[in-house]
Amino acid sequence: MRHIRILIFVALVGALVWGCVEDLEPSFNRKPMVWFDQGPGNGQVVFSNSVYFEWNSADWDDDLGMGATYVMLEPNEVDWYDNASEESVTFWHPEGWVRVYEDIYEILDLPDSTFTFSVRVEDDRGADSTIARTFYVRYDPYAPVIDTVDALVGRLDNPNVCHTYKIVAYDVARAPRGATPPESLQYSWRFVRPFPLPAIEPAQEWSRFNNEIELCIDGQSAPGEYRFRCKVRDLAGNVTPEQVYKCEYVKP
């Protein structure tokens, strides 16, 4: 009988201690961890109207699987004017925290604006962690426009003198803030015979794109017809169709 009383007493003490531990456990619950694996970096300019995020999470207490994941986009509504279609457009995304069931999220048809995308992960006991990234959308699907090219045309009597070509261009975009400033446009050019003979005179390759708008062509000692070809690229990677200007070198 004495042994039974001892066992009952031990069981009661154990239950009491276990209950205390259970009551104390939530105070020791550590926050889960969450981090981005893919997506625009913080402060990155995105030359696209869609973004894709992927993240991962873990929990020190191994109770994350019983929790929930939420995402939020701010601002969730933007009114803007599309220069291309000449229409007013409203972008809308669900407001506030939205529960998701995968560790990936894609946002489409974004206007040119500044956005903050946040991910919040909760474990089953309410501890949570949040990460966020702010990015800038500058979507530009249109190529720049070459306005004028100050090129020497006609007959030139001295091919060894520097001849200057100046390119003037501007960029167009669906919204003004998406257009590349003139000083940031890049130029590429070629100066070749119209029908070069590779064995005798190989055609000059396109120059690398750079910010030079004034080009000096010299050293072309062989008389004949030449073509100055140029094209312009904006920061979104859109390139104009090439423009061609003809000139002819003759012996002085």
RODO-2510 file (C-alpha; in nm, 4 decimals, decimal comma):
residues 252
     n   res          X          Y          Z
     1     m     0,0000     0,0000     0,0000
     2     r     0,2897     0,2274     0,0830
     3     h     0,4428     0,1652    -0,2592
     4     i     0,1151     0,2577    -0,4270
     5     r     0,1046     0,5882    -0,2350
     6     i     0,4617     0,6661    -0,3408
     7     l     0,3812     0,5955    -0,7065
     8     i     0,0714     0,8158    -0,6927
     9     f     0,2747     1,0944    -0,5314
    10     v     0,5460     1,0677    -0,7980
    11     a     0,2851     1,0714    -1,0729
    12     l     0,1228     1,3836    -0,9280
    13     v     0,4567     1,5634    -0,8942
    14     g     0,5491     1,4626    -1,2489
    15     a     0,2203     1,5929    -1,3867
    16     l     0,2663     1,9192    -1,1986
    17     v     0,6218     1,9656    -1,3254
    18     w     0,5210     1,8749    -1,6804
    19     g     0,2373     2,1262    -1,6657
    20     c     0,4803     2,3929    -1,5504
    21     v     0,7159     2,3062    -1,8337
    22     e     0,4322     2,3230    -2,0830
    23     d     0,3347     2,6652    -1,9445
    24     l     0,6930     2,7874    -1,9647
    25     e     0,7695     2,6514    -2,3110
    26     p     0,6051     2,9321    -2,5120
    27     s     0,8351     3,1890    -2,3489
    28     f     1,1331     2,9952    -2,4851
    29     n     0,9917     2,9635    -2,8357
    30     r     1,2432     3,1057    -3,0802
    31     k     1,1420     3,2974    -3,3914
    32     p     1,1619     3,1140    -3,7237
    33     m     1,4182     3,2167    -3,9835
    34     v     1,3295     3,3278    -4,3365
    35     w     1,5472     3,4499    -4,6227
    36     f     1,5166     3,5288    -4,9932
    37     d     1,6691     3,2908    -5,2482
    38     q     1,5558     3,4718    -5,5653
    39     g     1,4065     3,8040    -5,6604
    40     p     1,5113     4,1664    -5,7054
    41     g     1,7686     4,2866    -5,4580
    42     n     1,6933     4,5641    -5,2130
    43     g     1,7063     4,8931    -5,4039
    44     q     1,7375     4,7227    -5,7433
    45     v     1,5928     4,8775    -6,0583
    46     v     1,3857     4,6217    -6,2506
    47     f     1,3521     4,6716    -6,6268
    48     s     1,0514     4,4418    -6,6432
    49     n     0,6819     4,4599    -6,5585
    50     s     0,6908     4,1356    -6,3610
    51     v     0,8942     4,0102    -6,0650
    52     y     0,9463     3,6641    -5,9190
    53     f     1,0392     3,5941    -5,5558
    54     e     1,1490     3,2722    -5,3949
    55     w     1,2379     3,2271    -5,0284
    56     n     1,3180     2,9621    -4,7716
    57     s     1,2521     2,9241    -4,4014
    58     a     1,3581     2,7180    -4,1019
    59     d     1,2751     2,6999    -3,7333
    60     w     1,4968     2,6174    -3,4356
    61     d     1,2047     2,4506    -3,2581
    62     d     1,0961     2,2338    -3,5532
    63     d     0,7401     2,3620    -3,5329
    64     l     0,7366     2,5688    -3,8509
    65     g     0,5433     2,3070    -4,0429
    66     m     0,2375     2,3810    -3,8325
    67     g     0,2533     2,7576    -3,8988
    68     a     0,1642     2,9856    -4,1908
    69     t     0,3278     3,2121    -4,4512
    70     y     0,2007     3,5507    -4,5675
    71     v     0,3094     3,8019    -4,8320
    72     m     0,2337     4,1712    -4,8783
    73     l     0,2961     4,4224    -5,1576
    74     e     0,3038     4,7956    -5,0866
    75     p     0,1558     5,0000    -5,2406
    76     n    -0,1147     4,7605    -5,3517
    77     e    -0,2859     5,0075    -5,5885
    78     v    -0,1259     5,2462    -5,8395
    79     d    -0,2937     5,4659    -6,1020
    80     w    -0,0737     5,5489    -6,3996
    81     y    -0,0908     5,6670    -6,7600
    82     d     0,0382     5,4481    -7,0404
    83     n     0,2021     5,6700    -7,3030
    84     a     0,1958     5,3926    -7,5628
    85     s    -0,1752     5,3134    -7,5421
    86     e    -0,2680     5,6651    -7,4243
    87     e    -0,4891     5,5159    -7,1562
    88     s    -0,5164     5,5483    -6,7793
    89     v    -0,4470     5,2166    -6,6084
    90     t    -0,4930     5,0988    -6,2491
    91     f    -0,2686     4,8326    -6,1006
    92     w    -0,4216     4,6404    -5,8115
    93     h    -0,2935     4,3738    -5,5734
    94     p    -0,4781     4,2275    -5,2708
    95     e    -0,4382     4,4591    -4,9738
    96     g    -0,2515     4,3651    -4,6573
    97     w    -0,1090     4,0259    -4,5674
    98     v    -0,2108     3,7467    -4,8037
    99     r    -0,1625     3,3856    -4,6998
   100     v     0,0317     3,1674    -4,9437
   101     y     0,1030     2,7955    -4,9446
   102     e     0,4248     2,7894    -5,1453
   103     d     0,7652     2,9533    -5,1041
   104     i     0,7379     3,1326    -5,4396
   105     y     0,5388     3,4338    -5,5569
   106     e     0,5128     3,6165    -5,8902
   107     i     0,3660     3,9620    -5,9501
   108     l     0,2631     4,0575    -6,3049
   109     d     0,1754     4,3775    -6,4931
   110     l     0,3552     4,6099    -6,2548
   111     p     0,3542     4,9816    -6,3378
   112     d     0,6577     5,2063    -6,3122
   113     s     0,6738     5,2800    -5,9406
   114     t     0,8495     5,1903    -5,6145
   115     f     0,7329     4,8748    -5,4379
   116     t     0,8109     4,6879    -5,1180
   117     f     0,7501     4,3127    -5,1076
   118     s     0,7381     4,1448    -4,7639
   119     v     0,7226     3,7843    -4,6467
   120     r     0,6108     3,6885    -4,2941
   121     v     0,6544     3,3362    -4,1571
   122     e     0,4820     3,2141    -3,8392
   123     d     0,5348     2,8945    -3,6437
   124     d     0,2483     2,7066    -3,4779
   125     r     0,2968     2,8923    -3,1483
   126     g     0,2699     3,2398    -3,2939
   127     a     0,6356     3,3404    -3,3191
   128     d     0,7012     3,5140    -3,6522
   129     s     0,9752     3,6731    -3,8637
   130     t     0,9436     3,9178    -4,1536
   131     i     1,1746     4,0061    -4,4425
   132     a     1,1229     4,2739    -4,7074
   133     r     1,2782     4,4115    -5,0240
   134     t     1,2158     4,7456    -5,1924
   135     f     1,2589     4,7614    -5,5703
   136     y     1,1950     5,0071    -5,8529
   137     v     1,0073     4,9129    -6,1700
   138     r     1,1224     5,0964    -6,4834
   139     y     0,9714     4,8863    -6,7597
   140     d     1,0595     5,0040    -7,1091
   141     p     0,9678     4,7774    -7,4025
   142     y     1,0347     5,0413    -7,6670
   143     a     1,3561     5,1237    -7,8525
   144     p     1,4993     5,4755    -7,8559
   145     v     1,4550     5,7046    -8,1534
   146     i     1,7461     5,8449    -8,3529
   147     d     1,6479     6,2052    -8,4072
   148     t     1,9343     6,3320    -8,6220
   149     v     2,2830     6,2291    -8,7263
   150     d     2,5175     6,5069    -8,8280
   151     a     2,7080     6,3029    -9,0833
   152     l     2,9335     6,4096    -9,3651
   153     v     2,7792     6,3030    -9,6924
   154     g     2,8777     6,3479   -10,0525
   155     r     3,2331     6,3643   -10,1871
   156     l     3,5236     6,4028    -9,9458
   157     d     3,8601     6,4920   -10,0954
   158     n     4,0809     6,3962    -9,7982
   159     p     4,0134     6,0613    -9,6306
   160     n     4,2971     6,1083    -9,3809
   161     v     4,1390     6,4068    -9,2046
   162     c     3,9192     6,3475    -8,8999
   163     h     3,5534     6,3642    -8,9958
   164     t     3,3072     6,4056    -8,7090
   165     y     2,9720     6,2311    -8,6843
   166     k     2,7292     6,3399    -8,4107
   167     i     2,4266     6,1312    -8,3131
   168     v     2,1229     6,2868    -8,1445
   169     a     1,8659     6,0461    -7,9990
   170     y     1,6023     6,0212    -7,7288
   171     d     1,4260     5,7350    -7,5552
   172     v     1,0564     5,6516    -7,5390
   173     a     0,8836     5,4385    -7,2772
   174     r     0,5338     5,3490    -7,1588
   175     a     0,5776     5,5987    -6,8690
   176     p     0,8118     5,9015    -6,8463
   177     r     1,0098     5,7659    -6,5510
   178     g     1,0924     5,4519    -6,7490
   179     a     1,2688     5,6414    -7,0286
   180     t     1,6482     5,6440    -7,0331
   181     p     1,7905     5,9981    -6,9986
   182     p     1,9737     6,1208    -7,3127
   183     e     2,3065     6,1281    -7,1308
   184     s     2,2692     5,7572    -7,0455
   185     l     2,1931     5,6335    -7,3975
   186     q     2,4652     5,4237    -7,5604
   187     y     2,5829     5,4237    -7,9203
   188     s     2,7438     5,1747    -8,1571
   189     w     2,8666     5,2326    -8,5129
   190     r     3,0404     5,0849    -8,8161
   191     f     3,2230     5,2561    -9,1022
   192     v     3,2594     5,0225    -9,3974
   193     r     3,2576     4,9922    -9,7727
   194     p     2,9179     4,8894    -9,9097
   195     f     3,0586     4,5674   -10,0603
   196     p     3,3919     4,4920    -9,8897
   197     l     3,6112     4,2137   -10,0166
   198     p     3,7078     4,0076    -9,7072
   199     a     4,0393     3,8962    -9,8586
   200     i     4,1394     4,2551    -9,9259
   201     e     3,9531     4,4751    -9,6800
   202     p     3,7486     4,3078    -9,4040
   203     a     3,4381     4,4911    -9,2867
   204     q     3,4786     4,6793    -8,9620
   205     e     3,2935     4,5235    -8,6697
   206     w     3,0306     4,7116    -8,4740
   207     s     3,1900     4,9173    -8,1995
   208     r     3,1026     4,8414    -7,8406
   209     f     2,8095     5,0380    -7,7055
   210     n     2,9297     5,3448    -7,5163
   211     n     2,8140     5,6957    -7,4293
   212     e     3,0093     5,8707    -7,7049
   213     i     2,7827     6,0755    -7,9309
   214     e     3,0587     6,2382    -8,1360
   215     l     3,2737     6,0043    -8,3447
   216     c     3,5890     6,0873    -8,5371
   217     i     3,6533     5,8774    -8,8475
   218     d     3,9972     5,8949    -9,0044
   219     g     4,2706     5,6814    -9,1585
   220     q     4,0544     5,5624    -9,4453
   221     s     4,3149     5,6042    -9,7162
   222     a     4,1524     5,3974    -9,9903
   223     p     3,9242     5,6026   -10,2154
   224     g     3,5698     5,4808   -10,2780
   225     e     3,2225     5,4763   -10,1295
   226     y     3,1704     5,4169    -9,7585
   227     r     2,8741     5,3666    -9,5292
   228     f     2,8440     5,5064    -9,1783
   229     r     2,6016     5,2855    -8,9831
   230     c     2,4840     5,3601    -8,6296
   231     k     2,2362     5,2377    -8,3694
   232     v     2,1383     5,3406    -8,0167
   233     r     2,0591     5,1361    -7,7044
   234     d     1,8759     5,2354    -7,3856
   235     l     1,9309     5,1068    -7,0319
   236     a     1,6578     4,8458    -7,0773
   237     g     1,8540     4,6908    -7,3663
   238     n     1,6253     4,8081    -7,6468
   239     v     1,8173     4,8867    -7,9672
   240     t     1,7120     5,1064    -8,2572
   241     p     1,7174     4,9817    -8,6145
   242     e     2,0447     5,0913    -8,7711
   243     q     2,0599     5,4057    -8,9774
   244     v     2,2900     5,4326    -9,2781
   245     y     2,4674     5,7359    -9,4223
   246     k     2,6688     5,7328    -9,7430
   247     c     2,9855     5,9203    -9,8273
   248     e     3,2546     5,8876   -10,0943
   249     y     3,6274     5,9432   -10,0643
   250     v     3,8058     6,0630   -10,3761
   251     k     4,1717     6,1297   -10,4419
   252     p     4,2616     6,4982   -10,3834
***
